[in-house]
Amino acid sequence: MTDMSRWELSQRHYDANWGYQHPEAPVSPLPFAFADQAGLTESLGQLQLGRVPKTRTSPVVTRTRIARHGSQPNPVRPSSSGGENVMLPYRHFGPPRRAESYSHPTPLEDFRRSRRWPPNGYRKDDALSPEEADELICAGASTFKGYWDEIPNTPPGYNRFYAVMQSEHQSRTDRAPIQQAAYRGVSLNMTGASDSQFPWLSLEQPCMAYAFGKSAGTTTLNYWVSKSSNREPPIKLAGDAKPRKLKFLQILDRLQQLENGLEEDDPEEMYRYLYSTLIEDPERYSDHPHTGMEQQITDLITVLANPMWKDFSNPKNQVVAKFFDSPDQHKKQEFFHQLLLSVELYLRIHSKHHTDKAKRKLMLQLPPMIAWDLAVAQRWLENMTITKSRTSHNQSTFSFELGSKQRQKDALRLFAATLKWPNMDEIDYVLEEKDKKEKPLEDRSADAMSWFSGIILPGRTLPWLIMNSLIDCDRDTGDALKYLTHMQTAAGFQYRANTYWSAQCIVGKVLGAARGVKQIAGWIGPCIYTPDLKRTECARINQHEPLEPRLTPKDVEHMEIRTNPLGPTETSYPIDDYEVPMPDVDEVTDLIRIEKLSFMPTREQPSSTRQVPGAPLVFDAAIYFACGGESWPMKLRYDVDFINAFPCHQGPHVLFYDFTYEAVKIDDGLVDIHDWGRRSGRISRPSSSRSSPSKKSLALTSANEPAHLQVTKVLAIEALGVSDNEVFARAWCAHHGHSAIVANIKETCMACAIREAYAACVSVVIFTEGGKETEKDEGVFE
């Protein structure tokens, strides 16, 4: 059995629709020193540097022990849960009244049909057995599990966090669908099947396959949790071995040969070429030359560990075409030399003689620089072909064929159409490539070359490569939009009468809820016009990190237990400990409207803006709303996140009373709430009632306190009805610095969304319908 097919029933257990099994957790971290490679030369299967620990989960209840409602005479139920002031005395194990005939609906069927609690046959003072409670309370409810792993080869305390849904599958997920195969390049799984999207297997962390939620402007619970992971510390590579010098044509010739794979059937030839042409064998003239595949892997890693090479784990180096299509011949040759060594290493690691388990263990030991070299090699082999020909003077010439260009063109066309690009006729004309006077698509810029060649590294670059390629194909954009870069993700632009925003920009996150707005490949649009920007202009947004606690291992580890639909595990479950929270769908306001999208240049502009003529300015963003003759301005100050609620099944479900919440309608007091950070338990009170709150007094209750202890109440914002209601709710969150769960009541119930907020350790839930079906976007953003 391969490692990829191993299943540990006690860890990360999913249903059959989620996946077969999960791979074992990464090995425990130990320092990775390239100066001593003795451990890497024995065999590929022994390349791990430590034992494989169990994933850290344990059944420890971290929620403060509470007394269940009904366990004392006449207890008072919290008012936020909508209970009565005085309850009937609790009857221990009160016998439930069941239907006398099988033709009658079961209690679960009765509850789902009537939405009344308790279901027919039960009284409020009854108690459920664990089996009955599991059927009536847990069936179909969303459940959330968290995991954390130590990052291999790092000091203690460097961890990665993940959150999964026990019942996720294609028809029940919080992730946005992948609209086109080319968009899958945003993530890369190098240790399993290419279509596997387990978040802990991706090279980039957090896993970008989970970056975008189903609703525009949202993310997923897993991505939100993963953002609290520690970044890997910088690793100083100890390797000083250098490769042999090669001519450029030699490099290209070998790369072309490797398109057909290594000469695995001729080990002597593999050894001869590697050590006579590419690198040195340190024991060539001893009794132990490096004829073994594992020894060759070790030597290639040692050479690639030299700091002379480009580090593609660094975001500034991840537009790869800047190197392989550089006008600087020295830079180009240096890239191809590094690529050749990386391809030689990649093909040896993925030899047919190596098991999946051995390959995965090796990959986990590699420092980021080497792992990203392998990513470049993989994307090159998948998308690029080298053709060799001879001239009339018997000289060799090489040309590159873009094997995925048509796929990338189709993806770009879909991208433009989805965003309702204002100059779509021009885009269609250019993409046809029938006009010989037009410059080839891939030659228009380094970003265009990266996009149309398909040499795209995983992570945050793909959205910017596709948008810049679209702009390159539209000559009407001029030079005003040439400043978009993945190094400045809080950005967007206005083009003609539309604005477009990165999904990592707070303006896009908020306007994602607006009428007619779509999200695709990391971009959100078309959004409303603003008079504060030129007809064609880029804008960078001044957004601050919200004062929200980072998750700790305890928050992640105990997520499943502290958000259990039943509450704490007991031998019986009083019915009166639960309620059915329901939003008011009858009285929904239709008065709030977006009045204006406003931008004001910040007083202090960065030096890069002042030094580069035409560089985009940094703006403070705000949205003005009109309601009942009043104007409500909301400043988009904080870079909060909106987490798409996971769909539940056959709701509504009941909510245990310890999941405290306060419901408020969008037009009934939300605009007057200014201190939710304190009321939710996240922020401490000011040290003195006479002094205004300072930055210190607004600090978190305790830097070391788990985040879930800082959320004692959730604000449930009912933003049903027209899309502008949800935009207002999101803008309120951005104004005050609260990340939120966004729950579409057509897909999930109020109880499950509130529990997900407790799982994510956020204090706000926005309930929405995704806009009214009667809303139309024809002519809105034309």
C-alpha positions, 0 to 999 in steps of 0.5 A, spaced: 500 500 500 502 506 498 503 512 503 498 516 498 493 510 499 494 510 507 488 511 511 488 512 519 481 512 521 483 516 527 485 522 524 482 527 518 476 522 517 472 524 511 466 521 508 467 517 501 465 523 497 471 527 500 477 523 498 479 516 500 485 517 505 489 522 507 497 522 507 501 521 514 503 528 517 509 531 516 516 529 519 518 532 526 522 538 524 530 537 525 535 542 522 537 541 515 544 542 513 547 541 506 554 541 509 553 534 511 549 530 506 551 523 509 544 521 511 541 523 504 546 518 500 543 511 503 537 511 500 531 515 497 526 511 502 531 513 508 531 521 506 527 523 512 530 526 518 526 524 523 520 520 525 513 521 523 509 524 529 501 523 529 497 529 527 495 533 534 488 532 536 486 530 542 479 530 546 480 535 550 474 540 552 477 547 552 470 551 553 469 553 560 465 548 563 458 550 563 451 548 567 446 545 562 440 549 562 434 544 565 439 541 570 437 546 576 430 548 578 428 554 574 434 556 571 434 563 567 436 562 559 440 567 556 436 572 553 440 572 546 438 565 545 431 567 545 429 563 551 423 564 556 425 567 563 422 562 567 422 554 565 419 548 567 423 544 572 427 539 569 424 532 569 430 527 568 429 522 562 422 524 561 419 519 556 418 522 549 412 520 546 413 517 539 408 516 534 404 509 534 404 507 527 410 507 522 405 511 517 407 517 522 413 521 520 419 520 525 421 526 529 426 528 525 422 528 519 417 532 523 422 537 525 424 538 518 417 539 516 415 543 521 421 547 523 418 547 530 422 545 536 421 540 540 418 536 535 412 532 535 412 527 541 417 531 545 416 536 551 420 541 553 422 538 559 424 532 556 431 529 555 434 526 549 439 520 549 445 520 546 442 516 540 436 520 539 440 527 540 445 525 534 439 523 530 435 530 531 441 535 533 447 532 529 444 529 522 446 534 516 449 539 521 455 542 519 461 540 523 468 543 523 475 539 524 482 543 525 489 540 525 496 543 526 502 540 523 509 542 525 513 545 519 519 540 517 526 542 519 524 549 523 525 550 530 519 548 535 513 553 534 513 553 527 506 550 525 501 550 519 494 550 521 488 547 517 480 546 517 476 541 514 469 539 513 467 532 515 462 532 509 465 536 504 464 534 496 463 537 490 455 539 491 457 541 498 463 545 499 464 552 501 469 553 495 468 557 489 468 552 483 474 552 478 471 555 472 477 553 467 483 548 467 488 553 467 486 556 473 488 550 477 495 553 476 494 557 482 495 551 486 500 546 486 500 539 489 507 536 488 506 530 493 500 526 490 495 526 485 495 532 480 488 533 482 488 532 489 486 538 493 488 536 500 490 543 503 496 540 507 499 537 500 500 544 496 507 547 495 504 554 497 501 555 504 496 557 505 493 552 499 490 557 494 485 552 492 482 554 498 483 561 497 476 563 494 469 562 497 463 561 493 460 568 494 464 573 490 469 577 495 469 571 500 474 566 502 474 559 506 474 556 513 480 553 511 484 559 508 482 563 514 485 558 519 491 557 515 492 564 515 494 564 522 500 559 521 507 561 522 511 563 516 517 558 515 523 562 518 529 564 513 534 558 511 541 559 510 543 554 505 550 551 507 552 549 500 558 551 496 558 546 490 558 549 483 556 546 477 560 545 471 560 551 466 556 549 460 554 553 453 547 555 452 546 551 446 548 545 451 543 546 456 537 547 451 540 541 447 539 537 454 533 540 456 530 537 449 532 530 450 529 530 457 522 531 455 522 524 453 525 522 460 531 520 463 535 514 461 533 510 466 535 503 462 542 505 462 544 507 469 552 508 466 550 513 461 546 517 466 552 517 471 557 519 465 553 525 463 551 527 470 558 527 472 562 529 466 557 534 464 553 537 469 556 536 476 562 533 480 562 527 483 566 528 490 568 520 490 569 519 482 576 516 483 574 512 490 571 505 490 564 508 491 563 513 485 555 515 486 552 511 481 546 510 485 540 514 484 539 517 491 547 519 491 545 523 485 539 526 488 543 528 494 549 531 489 544 535 485 540 538 491 547 540 494 549 544 487 542 547 487 543 549 494 548 554 492 546 561 494 548 563 487 541 561 484 535 564 484 530 563 489 523 562 486 520 561 493 521 569 494 514 572 491 519 577 487 522 572 483 515 568 481 514 571 474 518 566 471 518 569 464 522 575 467 528 570 467 527 565 461 525 571 456 530 576 459 533 580 454 539 580 458 543 573 455 547 572 462 540 572 466 537 568 461 543 563 461 543 562 468 536 561 469 536 555 464 542 552 467 538 552 474 532 549 470 536 544 467 539 542 474 532 542 477 529 538 471 535 533 472 533 532 480 525 532 478 526 526 474 530 522 478 526 524 484 520 521 480 523 515 478 519 509 476 523 505 481 521 510 487 515 509 491 510 515 493 511 514 500 519 515 499 518 521 494 513 524 499 518 523 505 524 526 501 519 532 498 518 534 506 525 534 507 527 539 502 528 547 504 523 551 500 528 554 495 529 547 492 522 545 493 520 551 488 526 549 483 522 543 482 515 546 481 519 550 476 521 544 473 514 541 473 511 547 470 516 547 464 515 540 463 508 540 463 507 546 458 513 547 454 517 544 448 523 545 445 524 544 438 531 543 435 533 545 427 539 546 423 540 552 418 543 552 411 550 553 415 549 547 419 548 550 425 543 548 431 537 553 432 532 552 438 525 554 438 520 554 444 513 551 443 507 553 448 504 547 448 498 550 453 497 556 449 490 555 446 488 553 453 490 559 456 487 563 451 480 560 452 481 561 459 483 569 458 477 569 454 472 566 459 476 571 464 474 577 460 467 575 458 465 574 466 468 580 468 464 584 462 470 587 459 468 594 456 472 592 450 471 585 449 471 586 441 478 588 441 480 582 446 476 577 441 480 580 435 487 580 438 486 573 441 484 570 434 491 572 432 489 572 425 492 579 424 500 579 422 501 586 424 499 584 431 504 583 436 504 575 438 500 575 445 506 572 449 511 577 446 507 583 449 510 583 456 513 578 461 506 577 464 503 575 458 509 570 456 508 567 463 500 566 462 500 564 455 506 559 456 503 556 462 509 557 466 506 559 472 508 558 479 503 557 485 501 562 489 498 569 488 501 571 482 496 567 477 491 573 478 495 578 476 498 574 470 492 573 467 489 580 468 495 584 466 495 579 460 488 581 458 490 589 459 496 587 454 491 585 449 487 591 449 491 597 446 485 602 449 488 601 456 494 605 454 500 606 460 495 607 465 494 600 467 501 597 467 503 598 474 499 592 477 503 587 480 502 581 485 507 585 490 501 590 491 495 586 492 491 591 495 489 594 489 484 595 483 483 600 477 477 603 473 477 602 466 471 606 462 465 606 467 467 600 471 472 598 477 475 592 478 479 589 484 483 584 487 480 579 491 485 580 496 483 588 496 478 590 501 474 594 496 473 588 492 471 583 498 466 588 500 463 590 493 463 582 491 456 582 494 454 588 489 449 586 484 451 583 478 458 583 480 462 576 479 469 573 482 473 569 477 481 567 478 482 572 483 479 578 481 472 581 482 468 586 478 465 589 474 464 594 480 461 601 480 464 607 477 467 612 482 468 619 480 474 620 484 478 616 479 480 618 472 477 614 466 483 609 466 487 609 473 490 604 477 489 605 485 492 602 491 488 602 497 490 604 504 488 598 508 490 596 516 490 589 519 484 588 523 485 588 531 483 580 531 487 575 535 491 570 531 489 563 532 493 558 536 494 551 536 489 550 541 484 554 537 485 549 531 486 543 535 479 543 539 475 546 534 471 540 533 469 539 540 468 546 542 463 547 536 460 540 537 452 541 535 450 537 542 455 542 546 459 538 551 458 531 551 453 528 556 449 522 558 443 525 556 441 532 553 435 536 555 431 539 550 430 545 553 438 547 552 437 548 544 433 552 540 431 553 532 434 560 531 431 563 524 432 570 521 426 574 519 424 573 512 418 577 512 420 584 514 426 585 510 428 592 508 429 595 501 431 602 503 439 601 503 442 603 496 450 604 495 450 612 494 457 613 492 464 609 492 469 614 494 477 615 494 481 620 497 489 620 496 492 619 503 496 625 506 503 621 505 504 617 499 510 612 499 517 614 496 516 609 490 509 613 488 513 619 488 519 617 484 516 613 479 512 618 474 505 615 473 505 610 479 498 609 482 497 613 488 495 610 495 487 612 497 483 611 503 477 608 500 469 609 503 462 607 501 457 612 502 450 609 503 443 612 502 437 610 507 431 614 509 434 620 506 440 620 510 447 618 508 451 613 511 459 613 510 463 607 511 470 607 511 474 601 508 479 601 513 481 594 515 483 588 511 478 583 514 476 577 511 469 574 509 468 567 510 463 563 506 459 559 510 459 551 509 452 549 506 449 544 511 444 539 509 436 539 510 436 545 515 434 548 520 438 545 525 438 547 533 443 551 536 446 549 543 444 555 548 452 556 550 453 559 543 451 566 544 449 571 539 445 577 538 441 578 532 440 585 529 437 587 522 441 591 517 436 597 518 435 597 525 441 599 529 447 596 526 449 603 524 449 605 531 454 599 534 461 602 535 463 597 540 462 590 538 469 588 539 468 589 547 461 587 547 463 580 543 469 579 548 475 580 543 477 587 546 479 589 553 475 595 556 479 602 557 484 602 563 480 609 565 473 611 564 475 618 564 480 617 558 479 616 551 481 609 548 488 608 546 491 603 542 494 599 548 487 599 551 484 597 544 489 591 544 487 584 545 485 581 552 491 577 552 497 576 547 497 569 549 490 567 550 487 563 545 482 566 540 476 562 542 476 565 549 476 572 546 469 571 542 464 570 547 458 573 543 456 573 536 453 578 532 448 575 527 447 581 522 440 579 518 442 582 511 437 579 507 433 582 501 437 586 496 444 586 494 446 593 497 444 590 504 449 585 504 454 590 501 452 595 507 454 589 512 460 588 509 462 595 509 460 596 516 465 590 518 471 593 514 469 600 517 470 597 524 475 591 523 471 585 524 472 579 519 465 575 518 462 569 516 457 570 510 451 565 510 446 564 504 440 562 508 438 558 501 444 554 503 445 553 510 441 555 517 442 560 522 445 555 527 450 552 523 453 559 521 453 561 528 457 555 530 462 556 524 463 563 527 465 560 533 470 555 530 473 560 526 474 565 532 470 571 529 464 575 532 460 576 526 455 573 521 452 576 515 446 572 513 444 574 506 440 571 500 445 573 495 440 578 493 433 578 490 432 574 484 428 580 481 434 584 481 437 585 474 444 587 472 443 589 465 445 596 463 448 597 470 455 597 469 455 598 461 
